[in-house]
Amino acid sequence: MQTDRIPVLTLQLLGPLAVHRAGAPLALPASRKVRALLAYLALARRDTSRSHLCELLWDVPGDPRGELRWCLSKLRAVLDEPGRTRVVTNGDGVSLDLADCGVDALQVTEALQQGVAALPADRLQALSALFGARDFLEGLDLPHSPVFTGWLVAQRRHFRAAHAAVLEHWIRALPLASDTATAALERWLAIAPFDRHAHEHLLEALAWRGRLREGEEHLAETARQYEAEGLDWIPIGRAWQAAKARYAVGSPAPSVAAAANPDAAPQEAPAVARRASLAITPFVDQAPGATLRGGLGDGMTHDIITRLSKLRSMFVIAEGTMFALADRRVGSEDAGRRLDADYVASGWLRRGPGSRLGVTVQLTATRSAQVVWAQEFESRLDDTFAVLDEIGNRIVTAIASQIEMAERNRAILKNPSSLDAWEAHHRGLWHMVRFNREDNEQARHFFQAAVRLDPTFARPHAGLSFTHFQDAFLDWRERGPAIEQAYRAAAEGVMADELDPASHWALGRAMWLKDRQGEALGELQTAIELSPNFALGHYTLAFVHAQSGDPHAAIGESDHARALSPLDPLLFAMLASRALALVRLGRHEEAADWAVKAAARPNAHVHIRAIAMFCLALAGRMPEARALAAAIHRTHAAYGIDDFLRAFKLDAQAELLLRKAALLVASH
């Protein structure tokens, strides 16, 4: 009878690097670069050029090829066997022959490609055991080899995501109340502390067991963590309330698959149709010194997000949130779980000899950690925008099976013809959202440069309009001329590209400044018709309606804008618009809560803090209102209600309410 045999050679990459032959550990060379080379080649599974390996491991002058030869000789001493060469060199190429060997990381990768959802519970348990509580290549860091460090960080993030996917699908097959499920849930949360599904699974188990106090404590701690990260914990709270209601009387122990999976849980009404959601992390420019925001990588990311947003069958996370996560060094896999996105696209740029640009793009399914599609592109730098079009089309093709055929494609955002104009525009965007006078001037400088370089590129016109809007709205320049400049720049943007939603958005804001509210609402509606996922269009509809339009519409548009871009730089304005709408509806306590959140945002300007002050006063929370008034006057000594009312366009009832609030603050 044939039995499964232990592989002759096994490599452990999950945890500290180790090699075993016939079950016995082998002594590895002390050199960290030899060990790093072994791990890299084991995962590569194909020929890798010597020049690439030299670039990977050596970043100092010397003889890297000579050192590489020495490292390979050390590997041969460990891996090669009589009659079997495992370290294979073929001209300039180097590879490892591991056909009959066991490599734990490759086992995981192969399982992911098969699809973890289809694996039986015992297989998922075995895969989880491969990870243990360890990290990929634990302890094997090369601080003086930046290329290897970048690869190592990416692999660690990938295998953490893989571990989370394995745990999630294994837990679904376990009895809800089992100790095994509880331990696995704790491990899942340790790996992915901002994964909503993990919290919901745990709360479901606590509710079934009747451990309500533990559930309340977990929810409270989760809410604190989520708020600290600017994330929305409310869906987790709703799941906890639903779980408590389900098990209030008691019921047989279900499996996690039946109880905690929203798709498998009993439905009292048909589920609302949803679109596949996509998060695109900012492309990493691997060129030396490419560390500033606003370069080609950011430009590519912006272009792809904007064009994909026009596919009405897809929910695309807005770029403000994705850049905010990237600035916090949140990896693509973690970003996908934090945002509960179905797919995550990521990319890398590299410049080669002969003015060539290489672009690598990868699309991953978040909950399975499966690489759905990956592609490498190469082009001359003067063909960059053709590459952008190709990347966008390939991403759409890769996820086409997830969306309705009738709503796919037609991403028609026009690309500018000048890379310099593109970069100048994105540098302007970086300054624009800082909301102080100095950065506003810097933003205007970059937008003007972009317009000079390419007058047909619509987005810098919209950016210019935004800077003039800020001048008028925040009294940084003379109001009348600033309003006219905001209108003129926005109109030029629309003439440059009628299909650019940002241009119609800017024109709507300028018309609002000119007291043409009906036309302003029309332009804002056009902006979101052109790009239904345009978060700023939805927010500005909320902004206008909150002051003198439909307050219910303002609340809906504000909520939708935040759902599209929960970490947007203009989040403070989304929250404040909701607060103003609630004031007009007489819901002053709610308004105060939302306004306080708005004022707490780091880039909130003086008008936002004033909204919070007024809302607190109307809610009777005078100590908080007075403290905020004192803080405002420390930076804006002469600021008063007239300054506020000059900036906004409130209806008569709302103006009376806020004047009342100002009197309440002044009288205490």
C-alpha positions in Angstrom: 0.0 0.0 0.0 1.3 3.4 -1.0 1.5 6.1 1.7 2.2 9.8 1.7 5.9 10.4 2.1 7.7 13.3 3.7 9.4 15.3 1.0 13.2 14.8 0.8 13.8 18.4 1.4 11.5 20.9 3.1 11.8 24.7 3.4 10.1 26.7 6.1 9.6 30.4 5.1 6.6 31.1 7.4 8.5 31.9 10.6 12.3 31.8 10.9 13.9 30.3 7.8 14.7 26.6 8.2 15.6 23.7 5.9 15.1 20.0 6.7 16.3 16.9 4.9 14.4 13.7 5.6 13.0 15.5 8.7 16.4 16.5 10.1 17.3 20.2 10.3 20.2 21.4 8.2 22.7 24.0 9.4 22.3 27.1 7.3 25.1 29.6 6.6 25.4 32.5 9.0 25.3 35.0 6.2 21.9 36.8 6.1 22.3 37.5 2.4 22.7 33.8 1.7 19.5 33.1 3.6 17.7 36.0 1.9 18.8 34.6 -1.5 17.5 31.2 -0.7 14.1 32.5 0.3 13.8 34.8 -2.7 14.7 32.0 -5.2 12.4 29.5 -3.5 9.4 31.8 -4.0 10.5 32.9 -7.5 10.1 29.4 -9.1 11.7 30.6 -12.3 15.0 32.0 -13.7 16.0 35.2 -12.1 18.8 37.3 -13.7 22.0 37.8 -11.8 21.7 41.6 -12.3 18.4 41.5 -10.6 19.7 39.5 -7.7 22.6 41.9 -7.3 20.2 44.8 -7.3 18.1 43.0 -4.7 20.8 42.3 -2.2 23.6 44.8 -2.6 23.2 48.6 -2.5 26.9 49.5 -2.0 29.8 49.8 -4.4 32.0 46.7 -4.6 31.8 43.4 -6.5 28.2 42.3 -6.2 28.5 39.6 -8.8 31.5 38.1 -7.0 29.5 38.1 -3.7 26.6 36.5 -5.5 28.8 33.7 -6.8 30.0 33.2 -3.2 26.4 33.1 -1.9 25.4 30.6 -4.6 28.4 28.3 -3.6 27.1 28.4 0.0 23.6 27.4 -1.1 24.9 24.5 -3.2 26.7 23.1 -0.1 23.3 23.0 1.7 20.9 22.1 -1.1 22.7 20.0 -3.7 22.7 16.2 -3.4 24.8 13.5 -5.1 23.3 13.2 -8.6 20.9 16.1 -8.0 21.7 19.8 -8.6 19.2 22.0 -7.0 21.0 25.4 -7.5 20.7 25.8 -11.3 22.5 28.4 -13.3 21.6 28.9 -17.0 23.8 31.6 -18.5 22.7 34.8 -16.7 19.7 33.1 -15.0 19.6 31.5 -11.6 16.9 29.2 -10.1 16.2 26.5 -7.6 15.0 23.0 -8.6 12.5 22.3 -5.8 10.1 20.0 -7.8 10.0 17.2 -5.2 10.5 19.5 -2.1 8.0 21.0 0.3 7.9 24.8 0.7 5.3 26.0 3.2 4.8 29.4 1.6 4.3 27.8 -1.8 1.7 25.4 -0.4 -0.3 28.4 0.9 0.1 30.2 -2.5 -1.1 27.2 -4.4 -4.1 26.8 -2.1 -5.0 30.4 -2.6 -4.9 30.0 -6.3 -7.2 27.0 -6.0 -9.6 29.1 -4.0 -9.8 28.8 -0.2 -13.6 28.8 -0.2 -13.6 25.4 -1.9 -11.1 23.8 0.5 -12.4 21.3 3.2 -12.1 22.2 6.9 -9.2 19.8 7.6 -7.2 21.3 4.7 -7.8 24.9 6.0 -6.8 23.8 9.5 -3.5 22.3 8.1 -2.8 25.5 6.3 -3.5 27.6 9.4 -1.0 25.4 11.3 1.7 26.3 8.8 1.5 29.9 9.8 1.3 29.4 13.6 1.8 32.8 15.2 4.8 33.7 13.1 5.6 36.2 10.4 7.1 35.4 6.9 10.9 35.1 7.2 10.8 36.2 10.8 14.0 37.9 11.9 15.5 38.0 8.4 15.8 41.7 7.7 18.4 43.4 5.6 18.3 47.1 6.6 21.0 48.0 4.0 19.3 46.3 1.1 16.3 48.5 0.3 15.1 46.5 -2.7 15.0 43.3 -0.6 13.3 45.2 2.2 10.6 46.4 -0.1 10.1 42.8 -1.3 10.1 41.4 2.2 7.5 44.0 3.4 5.2 43.1 0.5 5.5 39.4 1.1 4.8 39.8 4.8 1.7 41.7 4.0 0.6 39.2 1.4 1.0 36.2 3.8 -0.7 38.0 6.6 -3.7 38.5 4.3 -3.4 34.9 3.2 -3.5 33.7 6.9 -6.6 35.9 7.5 -8.3 34.4 4.5 -7.5 30.8 5.6 -8.8 31.6 9.2 -12.0 33.2 7.9 -13.0 30.3 5.7 -12.0 27.7 8.3 -14.0 29.5 11.0 -17.1 29.4 8.8 -17.0 25.6 8.9 -16.6 25.3 12.7 -19.3 25.1 15.4 -19.9 28.7 16.6 -19.4 27.9 20.3 -16.3 25.7 19.9 -13.0 26.6 21.6 -11.2 26.0 18.3 -13.4 28.7 16.6 -12.7 31.1 19.5 -9.0 30.7 19.3 -9.0 31.1 15.5 -11.1 34.2 15.8 -8.7 35.7 18.3 -5.8 35.0 15.8 -7.8 36.5 12.9 -8.4 39.7 14.9 -4.7 39.9 15.8 -3.8 39.7 12.1 -6.6 42.0 10.9 -7.8 44.2 13.7 -9.9 46.4 11.4 -11.6 43.6 9.5 -15.4 44.2 10.1 -16.2 40.5 9.4 -13.9 39.3 12.1 -15.5 41.5 14.7 -19.0 40.4 13.6 -18.0 36.7 13.8 -16.7 37.2 17.4 -19.8 39.2 18.5 -22.1 36.5 17.0 -20.3 33.8 19.1 -20.5 35.9 22.2 -24.2 36.6 21.7 -25.0 32.9 21.2 -23.1 32.0 24.4 -25.0 34.7 26.3 -21.7 36.5 27.1 -23.4 39.9 26.6 -21.1 41.9 28.9 -18.0 40.7 27.0 -19.7 41.6 23.8 -20.5 45.1 25.0 -16.9 45.5 26.2 -15.5 44.3 22.9 -17.8 46.6 20.9 -16.8 49.6 23.0 -13.1 48.9 22.6 -13.6 48.3 18.8 -15.4 51.6 18.5 -12.5 53.5 20.2 -10.0 51.8 17.9 -12.0 52.5 14.7 -12.6 56.2 15.7 -8.9 56.6 16.3 -8.3 55.5 12.7 -11.2 57.5 11.3 -13.1 54.4 10.4 -16.9 53.7 10.7 -17.7 51.2 13.4 -21.5 51.6 13.2 -22.1 48.5 11.0 -20.4 46.4 13.7 -22.7 47.9 16.3 -25.7 47.1 14.2 -24.5 43.5 13.8 -24.1 43.2 17.6 -27.7 44.4 18.1 -29.0 41.9 15.5 -27.0 39.1 17.1 -28.4 39.8 20.6 -31.9 39.9 19.2 -31.4 36.5 17.4 -30.3 34.7 20.5 -32.4 36.5 23.1 -34.6 33.4 23.5 -32.0 30.8 22.8 -31.5 28.5 19.8 -29.4 25.5 18.7 -25.7 26.2 18.1 -25.3 27.0 14.4 -22.0 26.9 12.5 -20.3 30.2 11.8 -21.2 29.8 8.1 -24.9 29.9 9.0 -24.8 32.5 11.8 -22.1 35.0 11.0 -22.1 35.0 7.2 -24.4 37.8 6.1 -25.0 36.0 2.8 -26.0 32.8 4.5 -28.1 34.2 7.3 -31.9 34.0 7.0 -33.3 37.0 5.2 -36.7 38.4 6.0 -36.6 40.5 2.9 -34.7 40.2 -0.4 -31.1 41.5 0.0 -30.4 44.8 -1.6 -28.4 44.4 -4.8 -24.9 45.6 -4.4 -22.0 46.4 -6.8 -18.6 44.9 -6.6 -16.3 47.2 -4.7 -12.8 48.1 -5.7 -10.0 49.8 -3.8 -6.9 51.0 -5.8 -3.9 51.7 -3.7 -1.4 54.4 -4.8 1.1 53.1 -7.3 4.6 52.9 -5.8 7.3 54.6 -7.9 10.5 52.6 -7.3 12.7 55.2 -8.9 15.5 56.5 -6.4 14.3 59.5 -4.6 10.7 59.2 -5.7 9.2 59.8 -2.3 7.1 63.0 -2.7 3.4 62.9 -3.3 2.2 64.1 -6.6 4.5 62.2 -8.9 3.7 59.8 -11.8 2.6 57.0 -9.5 0.0 59.2 -7.8 -1.1 60.5 -11.3 -1.6 56.9 -12.6 -3.6 56.0 -9.5 -5.8 59.1 -9.8 -6.4 58.4 -13.5 -7.4 54.8 -13.0 -9.7 55.5 -10.0 -11.4 58.3 -12.0 -12.0 56.2 -15.1 -13.1 53.1 -13.2 -15.5 55.2 -11.2 -17.5 55.8 -14.4 -18.4 52.1 -14.6 -21.8 52.3 -12.9 -21.7 48.7 -12.0 -18.7 49.1 -9.6 -18.3 50.9 -6.3 -14.8 52.4 -6.4 -13.3 53.8 -3.1 -12.4 57.4 -3.6 -8.8 58.5 -4.0 -8.9 60.7 -0.9 -9.3 57.7 1.3 -6.8 55.5 -0.5 -4.1 58.2 -0.3 -4.8 58.7 3.3 -4.3 55.0 4.0 -1.1 55.0 2.0 0.2 58.0 4.0 -0.4 55.8 7.1 1.6 53.0 5.4 -1.4 50.7 5.3 -0.7 47.9 2.8 -3.1 47.0 0.0 -4.3 43.8 1.6 -5.0 45.5 4.9 -6.7 48.4 3.1 -9.0 46.0 1.4 -10.2 44.5 4.7 -10.5 47.9 6.5 -12.7 49.2 3.7 -14.5 45.9 3.2 -13.7 46.1 -0.5 -14.2 43.0 -2.7 -11.0 43.7 -4.7 -7.8 45.6 -4.3 -5.6 46.8 -7.2 -2.0 47.8 -6.6 0.9 48.7 -8.8 4.6 49.5 -9.1 6.5 51.7 -11.5 10.1 51.3 -12.4 12.3 53.3 -14.9 14.8 51.5 -17.0 17.5 52.3 -19.6 16.5 54.0 -22.8 13.7 56.1 -21.2 11.6 53.1 -20.6 8.8 52.8 -18.0 7.8 49.5 -16.5 4.4 49.1 -14.8 3.3 46.1 -12.8 -0.3 45.8 -11.8 -2.0 43.2 -9.5 -5.6 42.6 -8.7 -6.4 40.6 -5.5 -9.7 39.3 -4.1 -9.7 40.6 -0.6 -11.5 37.9 1.3 -9.6 35.0 -0.3 -6.3 36.8 -0.8 -6.3 35.2 -4.3 -4.4 37.0 -7.0 -7.1 37.3 -9.7 -4.9 39.0 -12.3 -1.4 40.4 -12.6 0.3 41.9 -15.6 3.5 43.7 -16.4 3.6 46.5 -19.0 6.6 48.3 -20.5 6.6 51.4 -22.7 8.6 54.5 -23.5 8.0 57.4 -21.2 6.5 59.4 -24.1 3.9 56.7 -24.4 2.9 56.9 -20.7 -0.7 57.8 -21.2 -1.3 55.0 -23.7 -0.1 52.7 -21.0 -2.5 54.3 -18.6 -5.4 53.4 -21.0 -4.2 49.9 -21.3 -3.9 49.4 -17.6 -7.4 50.7 -17.0 -8.9 48.4 -19.7 -7.1 45.3 -18.4 -8.3 45.9 -14.8 -11.8 46.3 -16.1 -11.5 43.0 -18.1 -10.1 41.2 -15.1 -13.2 42.0 -12.9 -15.7 41.9 -15.7 -17.3 38.6 -14.5 -18.2 40.4 -11.2 -20.2 43.2 -12.7 -23.1 43.5 -15.1 -22.2 43.5 -18.8 -24.5 46.4 -19.6 -22.8 48.7 -17.1 -19.2 47.9 -17.9 -16.6 50.0 -19.6 -16.8 53.5 -21.2 -14.2 55.2 -19.0 -13.6 58.2 -21.1 -11.6 60.6 -19.0 -9.4 62.5 -21.4 -5.7 62.3 -20.5 -3.5 65.4 -20.7 -0.7 65.4 -23.2 2.0 66.6 -20.9 3.5 64.6 -18.0 4.8 67.8 -16.5 1.3 69.3 -16.4 0.0 66.0 -14.9 2.6 66.1 -12.1 2.1 69.8 -11.4 -1.7 69.3 -11.1 -1.2 66.5 -8.5 1.3 68.5 -6.5 -1.4 71.3 -6.4 -3.9 68.8 -5.1 -1.6 67.9 -2.2 -1.5 71.6 -1.1 -5.1 72.3 -1.8 -6.6 70.2 1.0 -4.4 71.6 3.7 -6.9 74.5 4.1 -4.5 77.3 5.1 -3.7 80.4 3.2 0.0 79.6 2.5 -0.8 76.1 1.1 -3.7 77.6 -0.9 -1.2 79.9 -2.6 1.2 77.0 -3.3 -1.7 75.0 -4.8 -2.6 77.9 -7.1 1.1 78.1 -8.2 1.1 74.5 -9.3 -2.3 74.6 -11.0 -1.3 77.7 -12.9 1.9 75.9 -14.0 -0.2 72.9 -15.2 -2.6 75.2 -17.1 0.3 76.9 -18.9 1.9 73.6 -19.9 -1.4 72.1 -21.1 -4.4 74.5 -21.4 -6.6 71.5 -22.7 -6.1 69.6 -19.4 -9.4 70.4 -17.5 -8.5 69.3 -14.0 -6.0 72.2 -13.2 -8.7 74.7 -14.1 -11.0 73.1 -11.5 -8.2 73.2 -9.0 -7.6 76.9 -9.7 -11.3 77.5 -9.2 -11.1 75.7 -5.9 -8.3 78.0 -4.7 -10.3 81.1 -5.6 -13.4 79.7 -3.9 -11.3 79.3 -0.8 -10.1 82.9 -1.0 -13.7 84.1 -1.1 -15.2 81.6 1.4 -12.5 82.1 4.0 -11.9 85.9 3.4 -8.3 85.4 2.4 -8.7 87.9 -0.5 -11.2 90.5 -1.7 -14.5 88.6 -2.1 -15.8 90.0 -5.4 -12.7 89.4 -7.6 -12.1 86.0 -6.0 -15.7 84.9 -6.9 -15.2 86.1 -10.5 -11.9 84.2 -10.8 -13.4 81.1 -9.4 -16.2 81.2 -12.0 -13.9 82.0 -14.9 -11.4 79.1 -14.0 -14.3 76.6 -13.7 -15.9 77.7 -17.0 -12.5 77.3 -18.7 -12.3 73.8 -17.3 -15.7 72.9 -18.7 -14.7 74.3 -22.1 -11.5 72.1 -22.0 -13.5 69.0 -21.2 -17.3 68.8 -21.1 -17.1 65.3 -19.7 -14.9 66.1 -16.7 -17.0 65.9 -13.5 -14.6 68.0 -11.5 -15.0 70.9 -13.9 -18.8 70.8 -13.5 -18.3 70.5 -9.7 -16.1 73.6 -9.7 -18.6 75.5 -11.8 -21.4 74.5 -9.5 -19.5 75.8 -6.5 -18.7 79.1 -8.3 -22.3 79.6 -9.3 -23.3 79.0 -5.6 -20.9 81.9 -4.7 -22.7 84.0 -7.3 -26.1 83.3 -5.7 -27.3 81.2 -8.7 -28.4 78.3 -6.6 -30.6 76.6 -9.2 -27.8 76.6 -11.8 -25.3 75.5 -9.1 -27.4 72.4 -8.3 -27.7 71.6 -12.0 -24.0 71.6 -12.5 -23.4 69.5 -9.4 -26.0 67.0 -10.6 -24.2 66.9 -14.0 -20.9 66.1 -12.2 -22.3 63.0 -10.4 -24.1 61.9 -13.6 -20.8 61.9 -15.3 -19.2 60.0 -12.4 -21.6 58.5 -10.0 -18.8 57.7 -7.6 -17.6 61.3 -7.5 -17.6 61.8 -3.7 -17.0 65.6 -3.8 -20.0 66.1 -6.1 -22.3 64.3 -3.6 -20.7 66.3 -0.7 -21.3 69.6 -2.4 -24.9 68.8 -3.1 -25.2 68.2 0.7 -23.4 71.5 1.4 -25.8 73.5 -0.7 -29.0 71.7 0.4 -27.9 71.9 4.1 -28.1 75.7 4.0 -31.2 76.6 2.2 -32.4 73.5 0.2 -33.8 70.1 1.3 -32.2 69.1 4.6 -33.2 65.5 4.1 -31.4 65.4 0.8 -28.4 67.0 2.4 -28.2 64.2 5.0 -28.5 61.5 2.3 -25.9 63.1 0.1 -23.5 63.6 3.0 -23.9 60.0 4.0 -23.3 58.8 0.5 -20.2 61.0 0.1 -18.7 59.5 3.3 -19.5 56.0 2.2 -17.7 56.6 -1.1 -14.7 58.2 0.7 -14.7 57.6 4.4 -11.2 59.1 4.9 -11.5 62.0 2.5 -9.6 65.2 3.1 -12.9 67.0 3.0 -14.5 64.7 5.6 -14.8 67.6 8.0 -17.1 69.4 5.5 -19.2 66.3 4.9 -19.8 66.0 8.6 -20.5 69.7 9.1 -23.0 69.8 6.2 -24.9 67.0 7.9 -24.8 68.9 11.2 -26.3 72.0 9.5 -29.1 70.0 8.0 -29.9 68.4 11.3 -30.0 71.9 12.9 -32.7 72.9 10.3 -34.7 69.8 11.2 -34.6 70.7 14.9 -32.4 67.7 15.9 -29.9 69.8 17.8 -28.3 67.1 19.9 -27.5 65.0 16.9 -26.3 68.1 15.1 -23.9 68.8 17.9 -22.4 65.3 17.9 -21.8 65.4 14.1 -20.4 69.0 14.3 -18.0 68.1 17.1 -16.6 65.2 14.9 -16.2 67.7 12.0 -14.3 70.2 14.2 -12.0 67.5 15.5 -10.7 66.8 12.0 -7.0 68.0 11.7 -7.7 70.3 8.7 -11.0 71.8 9.8 -11.0 75.5 9.2 -12.6 78.2 11.3 -16.1 78.0 9.8 -16.3 74.3 10.7 -15.4 75.0 14.3 -18.0 77.8 14.3 -20.7 75.3 13.2 -19.7 73.1 16.1 -19.9 76.0 18.5 -23.4 77.0 17.3 -24.7 73.4 17.4 -23.4 72.8 20.9 -25.1 76.0 22.1 -28.4 75.0 20.5 -28.1 71.6 22.2 -27.6 73.3 25.6 -24.0 72.1 25.9 -22.7 75.5 26.9 -19.4 74.5 28.5 -18.3 72.8 25.3 -19.6 75.7 23.2 -17.7 78.3 25.3 -14.5 76.2 25.2 -14.7 76.1 21.4 -15.4 79.8 21.2 -12.3 80.5 23.2 -10.3 78.3 20.9 -11.6 80.1 17.8 -10.8 83.5 19.3 -7.2 82.5 20.1 -6.5 82.2 16.3 -9.2 84.5 14.9 -9.7 87.2 17.5 -12.3 89.3 15.6 -14.3 86.3 14.3 -18.1 86.7 14.8 -21.5 85.7 13.6 -21.4 88.2 10.7 -18.2 86.6 9.4 -19.9 83.2 9.4 -23.2 84.4 7.8 -21.2 86.3 5.0 -19.6 83.0 4.0 -22.8 80.9 4.0 -26.2 81.2 2.3 -28.7 80.2 5.0 -32.4 80.4 4.7 -34.1 82.9 7.1 -35.1 80.3 9.7 -31.6 78.8 9.8 -30.0 82.3 10.1 -32.3 83.1 13.1 -31.3 79.9 14.8 -27.6 80.5 14.4 -27.9 84.1 15.6 -29.7 82.8 18.6 -26.8 80.3 19.2 -24.3 83.2 18.9 -26.2 85.2 21.5 -26.2 82.1 23.8 -22.5 81.8 23.6 -21.9 85.5 24.0 -24.1 85.7 27.1 -22.3 83.0 29.1 
